[in-house]
Amino acid sequence: MKRFLVFSGSSYYARGGWLDFKGAFASVAEAEAWTAANVEKPEVDYSQEWWQVVDAESGLIVAGQDGSYSGNLGDLPFDPLKN
């Protein structure tokens, strides 16, 4: 299994969990390139307001955009179990 998992979706119509899974990638750079090409296009698909890259080994969010006006998740890597 590839290490870096991409999740994305809508803040308004959140499905959650594996239903927001988009794909697995070998590196963070590869995952971010995929999101730039497929998720960060509100003019094409307004339903993709946020995205996260999760390191499958550590469980940490290592990259992402939270869909707020600032687009900032805060300090990365982010541990959702501690926050």
C-alpha positions as CSV (number, residue, x, y, z in Angstrom):
1,M,0.0,0.0,0.0
2,K,1.2,3.5,-0.8
3,R,2.0,5.6,2.3
4,F,0.2,8.9,1.7
5,L,-3.6,9.0,1.6
6,V,-5.6,11.9,0.1
7,F,-9.0,12.8,1.5
8,S,-11.1,15.7,0.3
9,G,-14.7,16.9,0.4
10,S,-17.2,19.5,1.1
11,S,-17.6,21.3,4.4
12,Y,-21.3,21.6,3.9
13,Y,-22.0,18.1,2.7
14,A,-19.4,16.2,4.7
15,R,-19.5,12.4,4.3
16,G,-16.5,11.6,6.4
17,G,-14.0,8.9,6.8
18,W,-13.3,6.5,3.9
19,L,-16.1,8.0,1.8
20,D,-13.9,11.1,1.4
21,F,-10.8,9.0,0.4
22,K,-9.5,9.9,-3.1
23,G,-6.3,7.9,-3.5
24,A,-3.0,6.7,-2.2
25,F,0.4,8.0,-3.3
26,A,4.1,7.2,-2.8
27,S,5.1,10.7,-1.6
28,V,3.6,13.9,-0.2
29,A,4.7,15.7,-3.3
30,E,2.8,13.3,-5.5
31,A,-0.3,13.6,-3.4
32,E,-0.1,17.4,-3.4
33,A,0.4,17.4,-7.2
34,W,-2.8,15.2,-7.5
35,T,-4.8,17.6,-5.3
36,A,-3.6,20.6,-7.3
37,A,-4.8,18.9,-10.5
38,N,-8.0,17.4,-9.2
39,V,-9.2,19.1,-6.0
40,E,-8.1,22.7,-5.9
41,K,-10.4,23.8,-8.7
42,P,-13.5,25.4,-7.2
43,E,-14.6,26.7,-10.7
44,V,-14.8,23.0,-11.8
45,D,-16.0,21.2,-8.7
46,Y,-17.2,23.5,-5.8
47,S,-17.8,20.4,-3.7
48,Q,-14.1,19.9,-2.9
49,E,-13.6,22.6,-0.3
50,W,-10.9,20.9,1.8
51,W,-8.2,18.3,1.4
52,Q,-5.8,16.4,3.6
53,V,-2.8,14.2,3.0
54,V,-2.5,11.6,5.8
55,D,0.7,9.6,6.5
56,A,-0.6,6.1,6.8
57,E,2.4,5.0,8.9
58,S,2.1,7.8,11.6
59,G,-1.5,8.7,11.2
60,L,-0.6,12.4,11.0
61,I,-2.0,15.0,8.6
62,V,1.1,16.1,6.8
63,A,-0.5,18.5,4.3
64,G,-3.8,20.0,3.5
65,Q,-6.2,22.9,3.2
66,D,-9.1,23.2,5.6
67,G,-11.6,25.0,3.4
68,S,-11.7,28.1,5.6
69,Y,-10.9,31.5,4.1
70,S,-7.3,31.2,5.5
71,G,-7.0,27.6,4.1
72,N,-4.7,26.9,7.1
73,L,-4.8,23.7,9.2
74,G,-2.3,25.2,11.6
75,D,1.0,23.5,12.5
76,L,1.8,20.4,10.4
77,P,2.1,17.6,11.0
78,F,-1.2,17.6,12.8
79,D,-2.2,14.8,15.1
80,P,-6.0,14.6,15.2
81,L,-5.9,12.3,18.2
82,K,-4.1,15.0,20.4
83,N,-6.2,18.0,19.2
